Structure formats: structure tokens, C-alpha cells
Amino acid sequence: MLSTATLLYLMFSSDDGDARREAFFGSLMFESREVADGSTSVTVGVENPLPLVVLFLVLAAMLTGIQLTYRALKQYRQQLLDERGQA
């Protein structure tokens, strides 16, 4: 979603005429160029996938950590409820 939003920003922030923009540490690219017949040529793509892979790995690690913390807290809560029921 972040990469899509970044590409949309690059598309609509460019001036009239020729423009080449890069974002997210050079991983995403948007280029617009006027062609001889008066039309506009547009190129959008990924130039360097490394920052996108790093972002995916960081987000996956964070979500895994959150999920493990949630499960541990849920188990601890159940343990406390079980101890309270026995007393």
C-alpha cells in the first residue's frame, strides 16, 4: 500500500512536460516524456527492489512480534483466571 501511495504521489506531483522522479530510496520510478507527435509517454516501475524487500521483512518481523506478544499475554491471562478459580 505504501508503494502504491508513493507512485500515485509521484504521478500527480510532476510538472507539465518531461519529468523523472524517484521515491522510497530509489526503488520506485515515474517518468513522463512528451513524444514528437504531441502525446505523453509514461513509464512507472521498480528500479531497486531492495528497499521494498527490507520494508516487507521489517513489517513481517513487527507483526510476528505483536502476534507472539498477544498470544503470551492471552495465555498469561488464562493462567491468572485459572488460579483465581482454584482459590
Summary of the structure (lengths in Angstrom):
residues: 87
radius of gyration: 23.8
end to end distance: 50.4
largest distance: 85.3
contacts: 191
relative contact order: 0.11
helix: 56%
strand: 22%
